[in-house]
Amino acid sequence: MRYYILLILGFLTLCVSSQKAPGYMGKHLSLGYSNYFFPSIIGPTANAKSTNNSFGINTTHCFNLEYTIMNRTNFCLTFQKSKTGVNPSGLTEEFYEPAAFTYQFHVYTYRPEPYLPMQMTSTNFGAGFKFFKSGSLAPIGKYYKLELLVMFNQLKYDKNAFEYYDTKTSSSGLYGTVGKGEYKVNSFAIAYSLGRSRVMFDRLLLDCGLRFGVTPVRVISFLIDDFTSDGNNSSFNPEKTFSKDAQNRLFRFQAINFHVGLGFLAF
């Protein structure tokens, strides 16, 4: 009888040892914070003090939730907040003078005092998957991540800080009010990350890597503008112009970012 008992115990031991339950030491869920950052080479930060002072560091604060669904796969949710600056492009208004049978143009330049670029605040929600390389066990080791970000952006500026220049008379002065001073600019991004994570003290997670992103809305609008433009750029439409500037800024902002993160294994 005891031989049967030993045989059954041995069989159970083999079955238990052969199972590879996902997660590190039985822990599936991890919570953490990470920061995405990259030098603001083209385009200003939110705190730039002049149109020429564009260099700085753009950062994004991220709160992450990850759940191990397979031995080498994590399902990821993220909430992100960021803020950056936007320098508006040229805005031109066209007037027709019937008496002279000519057109008159006003070119507007954003000149707030003291200078501060347009402020764009982003609230992003993301979902994706981390795929760890062969030989690793999530959440440890090298990985690549595919992610979809939905971005809700708010653009604010001083609508009374525009100076106009009359191309006919060469006169200039404050215009008054341009636009509403606040617009919502929504978008989305597709991101691909390469990174590496490790566990310390069986609880803490350290993560670092590089992320590449693209905003399809800007790519599509660029193609549409390229094929439908009639060469007339004199239409006075602040909302369209500033929204396009914001999309351009998002495209550069999401293009490439480093990230470092710290988390912990919850359960």
C-alpha atoms as an extended CHARMM CRD file, in Angstrom:
* protein
*
       267  EXT
         1         1  MET       CA              0.0000000000        0.0000000000        0.0000000000  PROA      1               0.0000000000
         2         2  ARG       CA              2.7770000000        2.3840000000        0.8710000000  PROA      2               0.0000000000
         3         3  TYR       CA              4.2920000000        1.8740000000       -2.5740000000  PROA      3               0.0000000000
         4         4  TYR       CA              1.0600000000        3.0720000000       -4.1210000000  PROA      4               0.0000000000
         5         5  ILE       CA              1.0810000000        6.1050000000       -1.8410000000  PROA      5               0.0000000000
         6         6  LEU       CA              4.6870000000        6.8960000000       -2.7870000000  PROA      6               0.0000000000
         7         7  LEU       CA              3.8320000000        6.4470000000       -6.4590000000  PROA      7               0.0000000000
         8         8  ILE       CA              0.8520000000        8.8290000000       -6.1970000000  PROA      8               0.0000000000
         9         9  LEU       CA              2.9150000000       11.4260000000       -4.2980000000  PROA      9               0.0000000000
        10        10  GLY       CA              5.6500000000       11.1890000000       -6.8960000000  PROA      10              0.0000000000
        11        11  PHE       CA              3.1520000000       11.6300000000       -9.7080000000  PROA      11              0.0000000000
        12        12  LEU       CA              1.6210000000       14.6870000000       -8.0170000000  PROA      12              0.0000000000
        13        13  THR       CA              5.0720000000       16.1740000000       -7.4980000000  PROA      13              0.0000000000
        14        14  LEU       CA              5.8770000000       15.7940000000      -11.1880000000  PROA      14              0.0000000000
        15        15  CYS       CA              2.5630000000       17.3830000000      -12.1780000000  PROA      15              0.0000000000
        16        16  VAL       CA              3.0480000000       20.3650000000       -9.8970000000  PROA      16              0.0000000000
        17        17  SER       CA              6.6450000000       20.9470000000      -10.9760000000  PROA      17              0.0000000000
        18        18  SER       CA              5.7250000000       20.7130000000      -14.6440000000  PROA      18              0.0000000000
        19        19  GLN       CA              3.1320000000       23.4840000000      -14.3880000000  PROA      19              0.0000000000
        20        20  LYS       CA              4.3860000000       26.9310000000      -15.2890000000  PROA      20              0.0000000000
        21        21  ALA       CA              1.8220000000       29.3220000000      -13.8910000000  PROA      21              0.0000000000
        22        22  PRO       CA              2.1660000000       32.8430000000      -15.3020000000  PROA      22              0.0000000000
        23        23  GLY       CA              3.4550000000       35.5500000000      -13.0260000000  PROA      23              0.0000000000
        24        24  TYR       CA              6.4900000000       36.0340000000      -10.7940000000  PROA      24              0.0000000000
        25        25  MET       CA              6.2520000000       33.8680000000       -7.6570000000  PROA      25              0.0000000000
        26        26  GLY       CA              2.5030000000       33.6570000000       -8.1820000000  PROA      26              0.0000000000
        27        27  LYS       CA              2.0400000000       37.4320000000       -8.4840000000  PROA      27              0.0000000000
        28        28  HSD       CA              0.1150000000       38.5260000000      -11.5560000000  PROA      28              0.0000000000
        29        29  LEU       CA             -0.7330000000       42.1860000000      -11.0060000000  PROA      29              0.0000000000
        30        30  SER       CA              1.7620000000       45.0580000000      -10.8770000000  PROA      30              0.0000000000
        31        31  LEU       CA              1.2080000000       48.7770000000      -10.3300000000  PROA      31              0.0000000000
        32        32  GLY       CA              3.7070000000       51.5020000000      -11.0690000000  PROA      32              0.0000000000
        33        33  TYR       CA              4.7430000000       54.9480000000      -12.2200000000  PROA      33              0.0000000000
        34        34  SER       CA              6.9710000000       55.8040000000      -15.1810000000  PROA      34              0.0000000000
        35        35  ASN       CA              8.1980000000       58.9680000000      -16.8240000000  PROA      35              0.0000000000
        36        36  TYR       CA              8.6440000000       59.4230000000      -20.5620000000  PROA      36              0.0000000000
        37        37  PHE       CA             11.0440000000       62.1770000000      -21.5730000000  PROA      37              0.0000000000
        38        38  PHE       CA             12.9440000000       63.5470000000      -24.5530000000  PROA      38              0.0000000000
        39        39  PRO       CA             14.6810000000       66.8330000000      -25.4210000000  PROA      39              0.0000000000
        40        40  SER       CA             12.3540000000       69.3680000000      -27.0420000000  PROA      40              0.0000000000
        41        41  ILE       CA             14.5220000000       70.0660000000      -30.0780000000  PROA      41              0.0000000000
        42        42  ILE       CA             11.7720000000       71.1900000000      -32.4740000000  PROA      42              0.0000000000
        43        43  GLY       CA              9.0270000000       73.1090000000      -30.7310000000  PROA      43              0.0000000000
        44        44  PRO       CA              8.9750000000       74.7330000000      -27.2950000000  PROA      44              0.0000000000
        45        45  THR       CA              8.3200000000       73.3710000000      -23.8460000000  PROA      45              0.0000000000
        46        46  ALA       CA              5.4310000000       74.8020000000      -21.8660000000  PROA      46              0.0000000000
        47        47  ASN       CA              7.8100000000       77.1570000000      -20.0060000000  PROA      47              0.0000000000
        48        48  ALA       CA              9.7220000000       78.6400000000      -22.9500000000  PROA      48              0.0000000000
        49        49  LYS       CA             10.2980000000       82.3820000000      -22.5390000000  PROA      49              0.0000000000
        50        50  SER       CA             10.6890000000       83.3360000000      -26.2040000000  PROA      50              0.0000000000
        51        51  THR       CA             10.0890000000       81.9620000000      -29.6800000000  PROA      51              0.0000000000
        52        52  ASN       CA             13.8260000000       81.2170000000      -29.9550000000  PROA      52              0.0000000000
        53        53  ASN       CA             13.9910000000       79.3990000000      -26.6210000000  PROA      53              0.0000000000
        54        54  SER       CA             12.6740000000       76.0420000000      -27.7860000000  PROA      54              0.0000000000
        55        55  PHE       CA             15.1810000000       73.6950000000      -26.1520000000  PROA      55              0.0000000000
        56        56  GLY       CA             14.0960000000       71.8710000000      -23.0200000000  PROA      56              0.0000000000
        57        57  ILE       CA             12.8110000000       68.5250000000      -21.7880000000  PROA      57              0.0000000000
        58        58  ASN       CA              9.2900000000       67.3390000000      -22.4690000000  PROA      58              0.0000000000
        59        59  THR       CA              7.9710000000       64.8580000000      -19.9150000000  PROA      59              0.0000000000
        60        60  THR       CA              4.9270000000       62.6270000000      -19.5850000000  PROA      60              0.0000000000
        61        61  HSD       CA              3.7420000000       61.2340000000      -16.2550000000  PROA      61              0.0000000000
        62        62  CYS       CA              2.3810000000       57.7000000000      -16.5480000000  PROA      62              0.0000000000
        63        63  PHE       CA              0.5060000000       55.5060000000      -14.0960000000  PROA      63              0.0000000000
        64        64  ASN       CA              0.5850000000       51.8650000000      -15.1230000000  PROA      64              0.0000000000
        65        65  LEU       CA             -1.3560000000       48.7140000000      -14.3890000000  PROA      65              0.0000000000
        66        66  GLU       CA             -0.1210000000       45.4190000000      -15.7930000000  PROA      66              0.0000000000
        67        67  TYR       CA             -1.4740000000       41.8980000000      -15.5110000000  PROA      67              0.0000000000
        68        68  THR       CA              0.3760000000       38.7570000000      -16.5330000000  PROA      68              0.0000000000
        69        69  ILE       CA             -1.9380000000       36.7240000000      -18.7600000000  PROA      69              0.0000000000
        70        70  MET       CA              0.6570000000       34.2710000000      -20.1240000000  PROA      70              0.0000000000
        71        71  ASN       CA              4.1590000000       33.1900000000      -19.2250000000  PROA      71              0.0000000000
        72        72  ARG       CA              5.7210000000       35.8670000000      -21.4460000000  PROA      72              0.0000000000
        73        73  THR       CA              2.8390000000       38.2920000000      -21.9780000000  PROA      73              0.0000000000
        74        74  ASN       CA              1.4660000000       41.1930000000      -19.9380000000  PROA      74              0.0000000000
        75        75  PHE       CA             -1.7240000000       43.1210000000      -20.6050000000  PROA      75              0.0000000000
        76        76  CYS       CA             -1.0920000000       46.8110000000      -19.8880000000  PROA      76              0.0000000000
        77        77  LEU       CA             -3.2820000000       49.8030000000      -19.0710000000  PROA      77              0.0000000000
        78        78  THR       CA             -1.8990000000       53.3100000000      -18.6430000000  PROA      78              0.0000000000
        79        79  PHE       CA             -3.0820000000       56.7940000000      -17.6790000000  PROA      79              0.0000000000
        80        80  GLN       CA             -0.8620000000       59.6740000000      -18.8050000000  PROA      80              0.0000000000
        81        81  LYS       CA             -0.6190000000       63.4270000000      -18.2520000000  PROA      81              0.0000000000
        82        82  SER       CA              1.6620000000       65.8130000000      -20.1120000000  PROA      82              0.0000000000
        83        83  LYS       CA              2.0340000000       69.4880000000      -20.9350000000  PROA      83              0.0000000000
        84        84  THR       CA              3.9870000000       71.2040000000      -23.6800000000  PROA      84              0.0000000000
        85        85  GLY       CA              4.1300000000       74.4310000000      -25.6560000000  PROA      85              0.0000000000
        86        86  VAL       CA              2.9820000000       75.2420000000      -29.1740000000  PROA      86              0.0000000000
        87        87  ASN       CA              4.2870000000       78.0340000000      -31.3850000000  PROA      87              0.0000000000
        88        88  PRO       CA              1.4820000000       78.9790000000      -33.8060000000  PROA      88              0.0000000000
        89        89  SER       CA              2.2230000000       79.1230000000      -37.4920000000  PROA      89              0.0000000000
        90        90  GLY       CA              1.4780000000       82.1560000000      -39.6550000000  PROA      90              0.0000000000
        91        91  LEU       CA             -2.1300000000       83.3070000000      -39.7320000000  PROA      91              0.0000000000
        92        92  THR       CA             -3.2140000000       85.5690000000      -42.5910000000  PROA      92              0.0000000000
        93        93  GLU       CA             -6.4470000000       87.4750000000      -43.1500000000  PROA      93              0.0000000000
        94        94  GLU       CA             -7.4030000000       88.7450000000      -46.5850000000  PROA      94              0.0000000000
        95        95  PHE       CA             -9.4020000000       91.9220000000      -47.2910000000  PROA      95              0.0000000000
        96        96  TYR       CA            -10.7340000000       93.1510000000      -50.6140000000  PROA      96              0.0000000000
        97        97  GLU       CA            -10.7640000000       96.8830000000      -51.3500000000  PROA      97              0.0000000000
        98        98  PRO       CA            -13.4520000000       97.5050000000      -54.0040000000  PROA      98              0.0000000000
        99        99  ALA       CA            -12.3350000000      101.0750000000      -54.6660000000  PROA      99              0.0000000000
       100       100  ALA       CA             -8.7850000000      100.0670000000      -55.5140000000  PROA      100             0.0000000000
       101       101  PHE       CA             -9.6530000000       96.6440000000      -56.9460000000  PROA      101             0.0000000000
       102       102  THR       CA             -6.8640000000       95.1360000000      -54.8250000000  PROA      102             0.0000000000
       103       103  TYR       CA             -6.4440000000       92.7380000000      -51.9430000000  PROA      103             0.0000000000
       104       104  GLN       CA             -5.0210000000       93.6920000000      -48.5780000000  PROA      104             0.0000000000
       105       105  PHE       CA             -3.4300000000       91.2050000000      -46.1960000000  PROA      105             0.0000000000
       106       106  HSD       CA             -2.9620000000       91.1790000000      -42.4360000000  PROA      106             0.0000000000
       107       107  VAL       CA             -0.3710000000       88.7580000000      -41.0850000000  PROA      107             0.0000000000
       108       108  TYR       CA             -0.7790000000       87.9210000000      -37.3840000000  PROA      108             0.0000000000
       109       109  THR       CA              1.9940000000       87.0470000000      -34.9460000000  PROA      109             0.0000000000
       110       110  TYR       CA              1.4940000000       85.7100000000      -31.4240000000  PROA      110             0.0000000000
       111       111  ARG       CA              3.2790000000       88.0890000000      -29.0140000000  PROA      111             0.0000000000
       112       112  PRO       CA              2.0770000000       87.6950000000      -25.4160000000  PROA      112             0.0000000000
       113       113  GLU       CA              3.7800000000       89.7660000000      -22.7050000000  PROA      113             0.0000000000
       114       114  PRO       CA              5.5900000000       88.2080000000      -20.9210000000  PROA      114             0.0000000000
       115       115  TYR       CA              6.0980000000       85.5870000000      -23.5990000000  PROA      115             0.0000000000
       116       116  LEU       CA              4.6760000000       82.1270000000      -23.0300000000  PROA      116             0.0000000000
       117       117  PRO       CA              3.8240000000       79.7420000000      -25.8840000000  PROA      117             0.0000000000
       118       118  MET       CA              0.3860000000       78.3080000000      -26.3610000000  PROA      118             0.0000000000
       119       119  GLN       CA             -0.2140000000       75.7120000000      -23.6580000000  PROA      119             0.0000000000
       120       120  MET       CA             -1.2700000000       72.2030000000      -24.6510000000  PROA      120             0.0000000000
       121       121  THR       CA             -2.3260000000       69.8080000000      -21.8920000000  PROA      121             0.0000000000
       122       122  SER       CA             -2.8160000000       66.1460000000      -22.7680000000  PROA      122             0.0000000000
       123       123  THR       CA             -4.7310000000       63.4370000000      -20.9470000000  PROA      123             0.0000000000
       124       124  ASN       CA             -4.0500000000       60.0320000000      -22.4780000000  PROA      124             0.0000000000
       125       125  PHE       CA             -5.4750000000       56.5700000000      -21.9430000000  PROA      125             0.0000000000
       126       126  GLY       CA             -3.5980000000       53.5700000000      -23.3120000000  PROA      126             0.0000000000
       127       127  ALA       CA             -3.8990000000       49.8220000000      -23.6470000000  PROA      127             0.0000000000
       128       128  GLY       CA             -1.4350000000       47.3100000000      -25.0150000000  PROA      128             0.0000000000
       129       129  PHE       CA              0.5920000000       44.1520000000      -24.5950000000  PROA      129             0.0000000000
       130       130  LYS       CA              4.1410000000       43.4710000000      -23.4610000000  PROA      130             0.0000000000
       131       131  PHE       CA              5.7930000000       40.4750000000      -25.0820000000  PROA      131             0.0000000000
       132       132  PHE       CA              8.8790000000       39.2020000000      -23.2580000000  PROA      132             0.0000000000
       133       133  LYS       CA             11.6250000000       37.4380000000      -25.1420000000  PROA      133             0.0000000000
       134       134  SER       CA             12.0930000000       33.6830000000      -25.1280000000  PROA      134             0.0000000000
       135       135  GLY       CA             13.7520000000       32.4530000000      -21.9610000000  PROA      135             0.0000000000
       136       136  SER       CA             12.1710000000       35.2050000000      -19.8600000000  PROA      136             0.0000000000
       137       137  LEU       CA              9.2590000000       34.9690000000      -17.4770000000  PROA      137             0.0000000000
       138       138  ALA       CA              6.9650000000       38.0120000000      -17.2770000000  PROA      138             0.0000000000
       139       139  PRO       CA              7.5900000000       40.5660000000      -15.8770000000  PROA      139             0.0000000000
       140       140  ILE       CA             11.3690000000       39.9720000000      -16.0120000000  PROA      140             0.0000000000
       141       141  GLY       CA             13.7160000000       40.4770000000      -18.9430000000  PROA      141             0.0000000000
       142       142  LYS       CA             13.7560000000       42.1900000000      -22.3170000000  PROA      142             0.0000000000
       143       143  TYR       CA             10.4510000000       42.9360000000      -23.9850000000  PROA      143             0.0000000000
       144       144  TYR       CA              8.7130000000       44.7860000000      -26.7630000000  PROA      144             0.0000000000
       145       145  LYS       CA              5.3820000000       46.4990000000      -26.2950000000  PROA      145             0.0000000000
       146       146  LEU       CA              2.5740000000       47.4130000000      -28.6880000000  PROA      146             0.0000000000
       147       147  GLU       CA              0.2430000000       50.1180000000      -27.4490000000  PROA      147             0.0000000000
       148       148  LEU       CA             -2.6880000000       52.2500000000      -28.5520000000  PROA      148             0.0000000000
       149       149  LEU       CA             -3.0850000000       55.7030000000      -26.9780000000  PROA      149             0.0000000000
       150       150  VAL       CA             -6.2420000000       57.8120000000      -27.0630000000  PROA      150             0.0000000000
       151       151  MET       CA             -5.3430000000       61.4650000000      -26.4360000000  PROA      151             0.0000000000
       152       152  PHE       CA             -7.6120000000       64.2580000000      -25.2290000000  PROA      152             0.0000000000
       153       153  ASN       CA             -5.7970000000       67.5750000000      -25.6430000000  PROA      153             0.0000000000
       154       154  GLN       CA             -6.6740000000       71.1060000000      -24.6410000000  PROA      154             0.0000000000
       155       155  LEU       CA             -4.9770000000       74.0830000000      -26.2960000000  PROA      155             0.0000000000
       156       156  LYS       CA             -5.0640000000       77.4120000000      -24.4470000000  PROA      156             0.0000000000
       157       157  TYR       CA             -3.6100000000       80.7940000000      -25.4030000000  PROA      157             0.0000000000
       158       158  ASP       CA             -4.0760000000       84.5330000000      -24.9060000000  PROA      158             0.0000000000
       159       159  LYS       CA             -6.5370000000       85.4540000000      -27.6370000000  PROA      159             0.0000000000
       160       160  ASN       CA             -5.7990000000       89.1870000000      -27.2160000000  PROA      160             0.0000000000
       161       161  ALA       CA             -2.0290000000       88.8970000000      -27.7260000000  PROA      161             0.0000000000
       162       162  PHE       CA             -1.8330000000       88.9410000000      -31.5310000000  PROA      162             0.0000000000
       163       163  GLU       CA             -0.0030000000       91.6490000000      -33.4250000000  PROA      163             0.0000000000
       164       164  TYR       CA             -0.9270000000       92.2870000000      -37.0290000000  PROA      164             0.0000000000
       165       165  TYR       CA              1.1940000000       93.4980000000      -39.9230000000  PROA      165             0.0000000000
       166       166  ASP       CA             -0.4230000000       95.1640000000      -42.9370000000  PROA      166             0.0000000000
       167       167  THR       CA              1.4360000000       94.0740000000      -46.0740000000  PROA      167             0.0000000000
       168       168  LYS       CA              0.1990000000       97.0580000000      -48.0780000000  PROA      168             0.0000000000
       169       169  THR       CA              0.7630000000       99.9520000000      -45.6990000000  PROA      169             0.0000000000
       170       170  SER       CA              3.5380000000       98.2910000000      -43.6250000000  PROA      170             0.0000000000
       171       171  SER       CA              1.6540000000       99.3080000000      -40.4870000000  PROA      171             0.0000000000
       172       172  SER       CA              1.3560000000       97.1000000000      -37.4150000000  PROA      172             0.0000000000
       173       173  GLY       CA             -0.4230000000       96.9910000000      -34.0800000000  PROA      173             0.0000000000
       174       174  LEU       CA             -2.4850000000       94.8290000000      -31.7560000000  PROA      174             0.0000000000
       175       175  TYR       CA             -5.3150000000       93.1240000000      -33.5860000000  PROA      175             0.0000000000
       176       176  GLY       CA             -7.7110000000       92.4730000000      -30.6940000000  PROA      176             0.0000000000
       177       177  THR       CA             -9.2230000000       89.0120000000      -30.4380000000  PROA      177             0.0000000000
       178       178  VAL       CA             -8.1250000000       86.0200000000      -32.5140000000  PROA      178             0.0000000000
       179       179  GLY       CA            -10.1300000000       82.8570000000      -32.0310000000  PROA      179             0.0000000000
       180       180  LYS       CA            -11.6750000000       81.6190000000      -28.8060000000  PROA      180             0.0000000000
       181       181  GLY       CA             -8.4930000000       81.2350000000      -26.7600000000  PROA      181             0.0000000000
       182       182  GLU       CA             -9.2090000000       77.5590000000      -26.0560000000  PROA      182             0.0000000000
       183       183  TYR       CA             -9.7310000000       74.5360000000      -28.2940000000  PROA      183             0.0000000000
       184       184  LYS       CA            -10.0380000000       70.7860000000      -27.8340000000  PROA      184             0.0000000000
       185       185  VAL       CA             -7.7790000000       68.7660000000      -30.1050000000  PROA      185             0.0000000000
       186       186  ASN       CA             -8.2970000000       65.0160000000      -29.8390000000  PROA      186             0.0000000000
       187       187  SER       CA             -6.0700000000       62.4240000000      -31.4380000000  PROA      187             0.0000000000
       188       188  PHE       CA             -4.6200000000       58.9470000000      -31.0240000000  PROA      188             0.0000000000
       189       189  ALA       CA             -1.2170000000       57.3220000000      -31.3500000000  PROA      189             0.0000000000
       190       190  ILE       CA              0.2340000000       53.9030000000      -32.0620000000  PROA      190             0.0000000000
       191       191  ALA       CA              3.3760000000       53.1810000000      -30.0490000000  PROA      191             0.0000000000
       192       192  TYR       CA              6.1050000000       50.5430000000      -30.1120000000  PROA      192             0.0000000000
       193       193  SER       CA              8.4690000000       50.1850000000      -27.1520000000  PROA      193             0.0000000000
       194       194  LEU       CA             11.6810000000       48.3000000000      -26.4940000000  PROA      194             0.0000000000
       195       195  GLY       CA             12.6350000000       47.8570000000      -22.8710000000  PROA      195             0.0000000000
       196       196  ARG       CA             13.9050000000       45.7460000000      -20.0390000000  PROA      196             0.0000000000
       197       197  SER       CA             12.5390000000       45.1590000000      -16.5520000000  PROA      197             0.0000000000
       198       198  ARG       CA             13.8770000000       43.4520000000      -13.4790000000  PROA      198             0.0000000000
       199       199  VAL       CA             12.5880000000       42.5390000000      -10.0240000000  PROA      199             0.0000000000
       200       200  MET       CA             14.3540000000       43.5270000000       -6.8250000000  PROA      200             0.0000000000
       201       201  PHE       CA             13.6140000000       42.1950000000       -3.3390000000  PROA      201             0.0000000000
       202       202  ASP       CA             10.8790000000       40.0130000000       -4.8470000000  PROA      202             0.0000000000
       203       203  ARG       CA              8.5800000000       43.0320000000       -4.8930000000  PROA      203             0.0000000000
       204       204  LEU       CA              9.9770000000       46.1110000000       -6.6600000000  PROA      204             0.0000000000
       205       205  LEU       CA              9.9680000000       46.4430000000      -10.4480000000  PROA      205             0.0000000000
       206       206  LEU       CA             12.5480000000       48.5490000000      -12.2960000000  PROA      206             0.0000000000
       207       207  ASP       CA             11.8190000000       49.3390000000      -15.9350000000  PROA      207             0.0000000000
       208       208  CYS       CA             13.5690000000       51.3440000000      -18.6540000000  PROA      208             0.0000000000
       209       209  GLY       CA             13.4410000000       51.5620000000      -22.4050000000  PROA      209             0.0000000000
       210       210  LEU       CA             12.7060000000       53.4960000000      -25.5770000000  PROA      210             0.0000000000
       211       211  ARG       CA              9.3580000000       54.1930000000      -27.2080000000  PROA      211             0.0000000000
       212       212  PHE       CA              8.5290000000       55.1540000000      -30.7990000000  PROA      212             0.0000000000
       213       213  GLY       CA              5.1170000000       56.5560000000      -31.6410000000  PROA      213             0.0000000000
       214       214  VAL       CA              3.1620000000       57.8910000000      -34.5820000000  PROA      214             0.0000000000
       215       215  THR       CA             -0.0860000000       59.9010000000      -34.6970000000  PROA      215             0.0000000000
       216       216  PRO       CA             -2.0340000000       58.7560000000      -37.7760000000  PROA      216             0.0000000000
       217       217  VAL       CA             -4.3250000000       61.8140000000      -37.6710000000  PROA      217             0.0000000000
       218       218  ARG       CA             -1.4010000000       64.0810000000      -38.5850000000  PROA      218             0.0000000000
       219       219  VAL       CA             -0.1830000000       61.7230000000      -41.3030000000  PROA      219             0.0000000000
       220       220  ILE       CA             -3.6450000000       61.5230000000      -42.8750000000  PROA      220             0.0000000000
       221       221  SER       CA             -4.2240000000       65.2850000000      -42.6850000000  PROA      221             0.0000000000
       222       222  PHE       CA             -0.8020000000       65.8800000000      -44.2600000000  PROA      222             0.0000000000
       223       223  LEU       CA             -1.7210000000       63.6590000000      -47.1990000000  PROA      223             0.0000000000
       224       224  ILE       CA             -5.1360000000       65.2950000000      -47.5650000000  PROA      224             0.0000000000
       225       225  ASP       CA             -3.6410000000       68.8030000000      -47.4950000000  PROA      225             0.0000000000
       226       226  ASP       CA             -1.0070000000       67.7640000000      -50.0190000000  PROA      226             0.0000000000
       227       227  PHE       CA             -3.5650000000       66.4830000000      -52.5230000000  PROA      227             0.0000000000
       228       228  THR       CA             -6.3410000000       69.0530000000      -51.9780000000  PROA      228             0.0000000000
       229       229  SER       CA             -4.3800000000       72.2830000000      -51.4540000000  PROA      229             0.0000000000
       230       230  ASP       CA             -5.0800000000       74.8910000000      -54.1050000000  PROA      230             0.0000000000
       231       231  GLY       CA             -2.1440000000       77.0970000000      -53.1210000000  PROA      231             0.0000000000
       232       232  ASN       CA             -4.3190000000       79.6770000000      -51.3430000000  PROA      232             0.0000000000
       233       233  ASN       CA             -3.1470000000       80.0010000000      -47.7330000000  PROA      233             0.0000000000
       234       234  SER       CA             -4.8490000000       83.2960000000      -46.9700000000  PROA      234             0.0000000000
       235       235  SER       CA             -8.0680000000       81.9660000000      -45.3780000000  PROA      235             0.0000000000
       236       236  PHE       CA             -8.5910000000       83.2710000000      -41.8510000000  PROA      236             0.0000000000
       237       237  ASN       CA             -9.5240000000       80.2530000000      -39.7410000000  PROA      237             0.0000000000
       238       238  PRO       CA             -7.8490000000       80.3200000000      -36.2950000000  PROA      238             0.0000000000
       239       239  GLU       CA             -9.4110000000       77.0730000000      -35.0710000000  PROA      239             0.0000000000
       240       240  LYS       CA             -8.2480000000       75.0830000000      -38.1030000000  PROA      240             0.0000000000
       241       241  THR       CA             -4.7900000000       76.6800000000      -38.0930000000  PROA      241             0.0000000000
       242       242  PHE       CA             -4.1210000000       76.2330000000      -34.3640000000  PROA      242             0.0000000000
       243       243  SER       CA             -5.5720000000       72.6990000000      -34.3120000000  PROA      243             0.0000000000
       244       244  LYS       CA             -3.2030000000       71.7830000000      -37.1210000000  PROA      244             0.0000000000
       245       245  ASP       CA             -0.3000000000       73.3070000000      -35.1490000000  PROA      245             0.0000000000
       246       246  ALA       CA             -1.3250000000       71.1960000000      -32.1500000000  PROA      246             0.0000000000
       247       247  GLN       CA             -1.4270000000       68.0190000000      -34.2620000000  PROA      247             0.0000000000
       248       248  ASN       CA              2.0540000000       68.8160000000      -35.5780000000  PROA      248             0.0000000000
       249       249  ARG       CA              3.2880000000       69.2430000000      -32.0090000000  PROA      249             0.0000000000
       250       250  LEU       CA              1.7350000000       65.9320000000      -30.9630000000  PROA      250             0.0000000000
       251       251  PHE       CA              3.3990000000       64.1880000000      -33.8920000000  PROA      251             0.0000000000
       252       252  ARG       CA              6.8440000000       65.3860000000      -32.7570000000  PROA      252             0.0000000000
       253       253  PHE       CA              6.0530000000       64.8540000000      -29.0730000000  PROA      253             0.0000000000
       254       254  GLN       CA              5.1270000000       61.1900000000      -29.5650000000  PROA      254             0.0000000000
       255       255  ALA       CA              7.8290000000       60.3400000000      -32.1190000000  PROA      255             0.0000000000
       256       256  ILE       CA             10.5240000000       59.1360000000      -29.7050000000  PROA      256             0.0000000000
       257       257  ASN       CA             10.7930000000       59.0190000000      -25.9030000000  PROA      257             0.0000000000
       258       258  PHE       CA             12.9630000000       57.4030000000      -23.2780000000  PROA      258             0.0000000000
       259       259  HSD       CA             11.2770000000       56.0350000000      -20.2080000000  PROA      259             0.0000000000
       260       260  VAL       CA             12.1760000000       54.9200000000      -16.6930000000  PROA      260             0.0000000000
       261       261  GLY       CA              9.7260000000       53.4080000000      -14.2550000000  PROA      261             0.0000000000
       262       262  LEU       CA              9.2830000000       52.0060000000      -10.7770000000  PROA      262             0.0000000000
       263       263  GLY       CA              6.5280000000       49.6490000000       -9.6990000000  PROA      263             0.0000000000
       264       264  PHE       CA              5.6690000000       46.8960000000       -7.3060000000  PROA      264             0.0000000000
       265       265  LEU       CA              4.0840000000       43.4800000000       -7.5380000000  PROA      265             0.0000000000
       266       266  ALA       CA              0.7020000000       43.7750000000       -5.8560000000  PROA      266             0.0000000000
       267       267  PHE       CA             -0.5890000000       40.1940000000       -5.9440000000  PROA      267             0.0000000000
